[in-house]
């Protein structure tokens, strides 16, 4: 019963998130993981496709971010994401990372 109330409440505020942001204007960035021996990526094309379809969220994936996980840039494009630079990904409204960012000489501190 409690779950049902939260579910109906969540659908009542959609497509706006609880903090009042229109999901269609939200940009989520996914930069490459730079830690040594890190092959994971923060999000898969399947998840991007579902979020784009359901909420209209925009994604910017750094070029080559999925390479260590055998996910091509074209897979992300097919799911509805845009491919960009590290600066584009870190400049998004929300940034998804597997591990905390490290200093990158091309970007400075994050």
C-alpha positions as CSV (number, residue, x, y, z in Angstrom):
1,X,0.0,0.0,0.0
2,X,2.8,2.4,0.9
3,X,4.6,1.5,-2.3
4,X,1.5,2.2,-4.3
5,X,1.2,5.7,-2.8
6,X,4.8,6.6,-3.7
7,X,4.4,5.3,-7.2
8,X,1.3,7.3,-7.8
9,X,3.0,10.4,-6.3
10,X,6.0,9.9,-8.6
11,X,3.8,9.6,-11.7
12,X,1.9,12.7,-10.7
13,X,5.0,15.0,-10.9
14,X,6.3,13.5,-14.1
15,X,7.9,14.8,-16.4
16,X,9.3,17.1,-13.7
17,X,11.6,15.7,-11.1
18,X,10.9,16.4,-7.4
19,X,13.2,19.4,-7.4
20,X,11.3,21.1,-10.3
21,X,13.5,20.5,-13.3
22,X,12.0,19.6,-16.6
23,X,13.5,16.2,-17.6
24,X,13.6,17.3,-21.2
25,X,16.0,20.1,-20.4
26,X,18.2,17.9,-18.2
27,X,21.6,17.0,-19.6
28,X,23.5,14.0,-18.1
29,X,27.2,13.7,-18.9
30,X,29.2,10.5,-18.9
31,X,33.0,11.0,-19.1
32,X,35.6,8.3,-19.6
33,X,36.9,6.5,-16.5
34,X,40.6,7.5,-16.1
35,X,41.7,5.3,-13.2
36,X,44.1,2.6,-14.2
37,X,42.6,-0.9,-14.8
38,X,39.0,0.6,-14.8
39,X,37.0,-0.8,-17.6
40,X,33.5,-0.1,-16.4
41,X,31.3,2.7,-17.7
42,X,28.7,4.5,-15.6
43,X,25.7,3.8,-17.9
44,X,24.8,1.4,-20.8
45,X,23.0,2.2,-24.0
46,X,20.0,0.2,-22.9
47,X,19.5,2.4,-19.9
48,X,20.0,5.5,-22.0
49,X,17.4,4.4,-24.5
50,X,14.8,3.8,-21.7
51,X,15.5,7.1,-20.1
52,X,15.3,9.0,-23.4
53,X,12.1,7.2,-24.3
54,X,10.4,7.6,-21.0
55,X,11.6,11.1,-19.8
56,X,13.3,12.7,-22.8
57,X,16.5,13.2,-20.9
58,X,19.6,14.3,-22.9
59,X,22.9,12.5,-22.7
60,X,26.4,13.5,-23.6
61,X,28.9,10.7,-23.6
62,X,32.6,11.4,-23.9
63,X,34.1,9.8,-27.0
64,X,35.4,6.4,-26.2
65,X,33.9,6.2,-22.7
66,X,32.5,2.7,-23.3
67,X,35.5,1.3,-25.0
68,X,36.8,-0.7,-22.0
69,X,33.3,-2.3,-21.7
70,X,33.1,-3.1,-25.4
71,X,30.5,-0.5,-26.0
72,X,31.1,1.6,-29.1
73,X,30.2,5.3,-29.6
74,X,27.8,4.2,-32.3
75,X,25.9,2.1,-29.7
76,X,25.4,5.2,-27.6
77,X,24.3,7.2,-30.6
78,X,21.8,4.6,-31.6
79,X,20.4,4.7,-28.0
80,X,19.8,8.5,-28.3
81,X,22.9,10.0,-26.8
82,X,25.3,12.5,-28.3
83,X,29.1,12.0,-28.3
84,X,31.2,14.8,-27.1
85,X,34.5,15.8,-25.4
86,X,35.4,15.4,-21.8
87,X,34.6,19.1,-21.3
88,X,31.1,18.5,-22.7
89,X,30.5,15.6,-20.4
90,X,31.8,17.4,-17.3
91,X,29.8,20.5,-18.2
92,X,26.5,18.7,-18.1
93,X,23.8,19.3,-15.4
94,X,24.5,15.8,-13.9
95,X,27.7,13.8,-14.3
96,X,27.7,10.0,-13.9
97,X,31.0,8.3,-13.0
98,X,31.9,4.9,-11.7
99,X,34.7,6.3,-9.6
100,X,35.4,9.9,-8.3
101,X,37.0,12.2,-10.8
102,X,40.8,12.6,-10.9
103,X,42.7,15.6,-11.9
104,X,42.9,15.8,-15.7
105,X,45.6,18.1,-17.1
106,X,43.4,19.1,-20.0
107,X,40.5,20.1,-17.8
108,X,42.0,21.1,-14.5
109,X,40.3,20.0,-11.3
110,X,36.8,18.7,-11.5
